[in-house]
Amino acid sequence: MKTGKLTRLQAVGWKAGNAEDFLQLSDEETRLVALRLSLISVVKSHASNAISRNA
């Protein structure tokens, strides 16, 4: 988000945060989400490479 927009929103009472704050995740849950996202990325990359080799 642009700094100016963030400043205007905060001036009228809005709070800015991240997904962990919004979902009230613990540190362990945050690490689990990061691990799952990393795994998804690796699997997609591997699948993409396998398709490229077969084409």
Buried (B, 14 or more C-beta within 10 A) or exposed (E): EEEEEEEEEEEEEEEEEEEBEEEEBEEEEBEEBEEEEEEEEEEEEEEEEEEEEEE
